[in-house]
Amino acid sequence: SVGNVTGSNAVNVFLGIGIAWTMAAIYWEAQGQVFKVPVGSLGFSVTIFCIEALLAIGILMIRRSPAVGGELGGPKIFKTISAAIFVFFWCFYVAISALEAYGVINPGF
C-alpha cells in the first residue's frame, strides 16, 4: 500500500502540475509573453520526503520481524508506536514544508 500511495501521489503531481503548466505556457505564448515560474524549493521538500520514506520503509522492515509479530500483527504496543511515528512523520513533513514555504526557515537549497 505504501507503493500504491506514493505512486498515486507522484502521478497526481506530475499530471496535475504538468497539465496546468503546459496550458499556462501555451496561453502565455499565444499572448506573446513568456511563461515564467519563480524558482521554488522543491529540492527541500523532496529531500524531507525521501528521508521520511526511507525511515518508514525501515520501520516496516523491522515490523516484519517474527520477534515483533509481522507487519499487521504482533502486540498492540508495536502497532501503536508505529502508527504514532507515521503520524509524526506526516505532521513533521507538513510543518517543515510550510515553515520553509513561508520563509520562516531557510534550508539553503
N, C-alpha and C positions, 0 to 999 in steps of 0.2 A: 504494500500500500504506500510505502514511502516513495518508491519509484514512480508510482502512478500519480501521486500528488505533485511531486517535483516535475515530472514530465508534463502534466496538465498545466501547471503554472507557467512552465517555460513556453509552451505553445501559446497560451493566452497572452503572455507578454510579447513574444516575438510577432504573433499575428496582430494583436491589438495595437501595439505601438507601431509596428511596421506598416500596417494598412493606413493608420491615421497619418503617419508621417509621409507616406507616399502620396496620399491625397492632398496633404498640405503642400508638398513640394510641387505637385502638378498645378495646384491652384495658383501658387505664387509665381510659378514660371509663366503661366498663362497671363498673369497680371504684369509680366515684365519685370518682376522683382526676384530677389534671391531669398530662398527659404533658409534662414539661419536659426540654429538651435544652440543656445548657450551651453558651454561645456558644463556638465554636471558631475556628480560624484558617484557614478555607477560602480567604479572600482572599489570604493569603500564598502558599499552595500554587498557587492558580490563577495568580497573578502570575508566579511562577517558571516554571510550566509554559508559559504564553503566551510569555514571553521566550525560553525554550529552543526552543519550537516555531517561532517566527519565525526564530531563528538557524538551525535545522535546514532550514527552507524556503529560507533564503538560501544555505546550503551546497549544497542540491540544485540551486538555480538556477545557481550558479556551476559545479557539476559538469556541467550541460547544455551548457556552452560547448564548441564544437568544439576549442578550444585544449587543453582538459582531456581530451577524448575521450568525452564523453557521460556520462550518469548511471551506466550499468553498465559502461562501457568505459574505455579510457584506461590510462595507465601504472599499475602496481601501487602506486606511491608515493602517488598521489592517492586510490586506494581505501583504502589503509591509514590515511592521515591522516584521511579522512572517517570511517571506522569508529571510529578512536580518539576522535575528537571526539564522535561519537554515544554511545559507551560512557561517556565522561566526563560528558556531559550527564545520562545516566541515573544514574550514581553520585552526581553532584553533587545532583541533584534528591532522591534518596532520603536522602542525608546531611543536606542542609539542611532537608528536611521533618522528619526525625527530631530534629534539634537543636532545631528550633522547637517540635515537639510535646512534647518532654521539658523544655522551659523553659531550655535552655542558652543560646539566643539569643532575643531579644525584638525582632522587627522593628517593632513599634509599630502594626501594623494587622491 
